[in-house]
Amino acid sequence: MPVSSPTTWSRSQQELDLASEFFEDGQIPEHLGHMEPRIWSRPKRALTPATSLGYEVINFAKSVLGVLLFPWQQWLLIHALELNEDGTYRFKKLVILVGRQNGKTTLLTILSLWWLFVDSLRDTNRIPPSDFLILGTAQDLDTATEAWDRTLKYCDPDPENEAGIPDLMSRSLKPLRVNGGRSIRLKKGQKYKVKAATRKSGRGKSASRIIMDELREQQTFESWAAITKTMNAIWNAQLWTISNAGDAKSVVLAHVRNLGHAAVKAWAEQVETEQMDIAEWEREFDGTLGLFEWSALEDCEINDADQIARANPSLGYVVMWETIMSDMKTDPLFVFRTEVLCQWVTAAIETYITEEEWTAQIDVTSKIDKESPVYVSVHVSENRGMSYIAIAGFRKDGKKHVEIVAQRAGMLWVQGAIKKMNAKRPIAEVIIQAKGTPAMELIEPIQDLDIPVYTVGGSELGSSTGQFRDKVRDGTVWHLAQPILDLAISGGTTKRLGDMQFWDLAGSPIDIAPLVAATYAVFGLDRRHEPERKSAYDDDSEDDGQQENADWWN
C-alpha cells in the first residue's frame, strides 16, 4: 500500500528545539510524532513555571534521574499539572489517550518518583508524608506493576541495586510484596501501592494520587466507583488515567472520554469565540476533568503519514517508521486502527435510534417546568454493576424533557436517592420493569416509601420502546447533551417480542440501561397524560428561572 507523504511540518519553534535535542546531527526525521495532541483541554491561563508544576517534573527528570523526556511528555506534564490561583491542581481527573509503545510507562515512572520524593513534601500541614499514598491500578496486577517496577529501580535501597539513585535509595525502605499487592515505602511514610482493579480496590484507603493504567479494559464501573472515591476527602488529590483507544466494551473510558470531548468542543465553540466566559462554561462542564488525546482522525486513510504521527507522538524517537509500516501490512484493519492510530473501532451495528436523530433533539437549556408532574424510572445494567435514575416531565412549551439525574455503582443506594428526590419535589410515579431485569428488586423498596410504582411488562416493553423512538423522530421529546445517554444511543439495539421490538439489554454492545430508564420515564409520563397540542403551563408570564432541576434531585 503506498504511503502518503507527510505534510510540511508546521511545528512551533519550541517543538523543533526540543526535538533537536534528541538527534546529534540536528537533522529531524522526515516522520516525527506530534508534540501536541489532536484533542485537548485548553488552559485557563498562560502556562509558566509559576502556573504549572510540569516544569518542575521535567527538571526533576533531567537533573535527578538523568532522563530527558520526549517533547510530548514534557508538553503533557506542563498542561496536566496546571495550577489554580490557590496553588492546587486545576485538573482532578485526567484522561490521556495515546497509541501503544509511545512511552506512557516511562512518563508514569517519572511522575510517580516526583510525587513520592518532591510533591509529597509540598504542604505537610495538610497532607503529612505518612498519609501520602499513590495507588496504582490496572485490569491485572502485572499491568499495574509495570510502572511500579520501573519506579522501584530508581529507589530500591538494596545495596546490589546498581541502577538506583543514591539520594533516593537513602530515603527509601525495603519494598513490600504481600497479599496480592506491592508497596514502595519511604522513610517519612510516603507509599506507592499497586493492586489489580476490582470493586474492592482502594476501599478503606485514602489516596493522594491515583494511576489507572489501560482504562480501556474496565468493562464495568465497579472498580472506577471504588477507586475514584478514595481521593474525595484528600486535599489536592489527582487521578491519572492513561490508555490506548477502546472498543464497544470499554464503557468507563467511553464515558469519561465523551465528557471530555463535549467540554473541549464547547470551549472551542463558546469560550474561544467569547460567547461564554470560563465561569459560565464551568457551570455546564466539569473544568476539573482534563482530556489529552493523541489520535488519528476517525475517517483517515490508514497510510496517512501525518495522522500516524498524530497518534504516535514518539514516532522518530523510539517508535520507528519501518515498524509501523510492517504493522500496517500485517495487522488486521481493526487492530491497526486501535493500536497504532488510537482510533475507537466498534463493530458496525444498526441502532434503533440513530445518532443523528438523537443529537437533533439536544437542547442545553431544556428543563422540566416547575409546575409539571415528574415521572421517574430506574434501571440497572445487566451485570448489576450500575444503576441509573431518569426523570421525564413537561417543559414550559408543552414538549417533553428527559434526562439521567443519577448514576452510581450497585443498587443499594437507589431507595435513598428516590426518597431524597421525593422529599424535595413529589414524584408522580416511579416506573420499573416488572421482570427479566435486576431492577425489579427495587420495586418493593420504593413502594415502601409510599410512592406510586408502575411496573412495565408484556407488550408494554415493545410499545414503550417504539413510542420513545417515534417521539425522538417527531421532535417532541428533548434532552440535554449527556454523554451517558449519547453513548447508550450509539449502541442501543433491540430484539423482537412478536411484532414489536424492545431494548436488548444483553445483546447491545454497550450498557444501555440509562436509555431504558429514559424510555420508561417518558412512557410513564405518556401513560398518565394525553399528548398536548399546547402546554397546560404555557402562559404569557415570564419564566423567573428560579427552579432548576438540579435543585431537587441533588
Secondary structure by P-SEA (a helix, b strand, c coil): ccccccccccccaaaaaaaaaaccccccccbbbbccccbbbbbcccccccccaaaaaaaaaaccccccccaaaaaaaaaaacccccccccccbbbbbbcccccaaaaaaaaaaaaacccccccccccccccbbbbbbcccccccaaaaaaaaaacccccccccccaaaaaacccccccccbbbbbcccccbbbbbcccccccccccccbbbbccccccccaaaaaacccccccccbbbbbbbbccccccaaaaaaaaaaaaaaaaaaaaccccccccaaaaaacccccbbbbbbccccccccccaaaaaaacccccccccaaaaaaaaacccaaaaaaccccccccccccccccaaaaaaaccccccccccbbbbbbbbbcccccbbbbbbbbbccccbbbbbbccccccccaaaaaaaaaaaaccccbbbbbccccccccaaaaaaaaccbbbbbccaaaaaaaaaaaaaaaaccccccccaaaaaaaacbbbbbcccccccccccccccaaaaaaaaaaaaaaaaacccccccccccccccccccccccccc
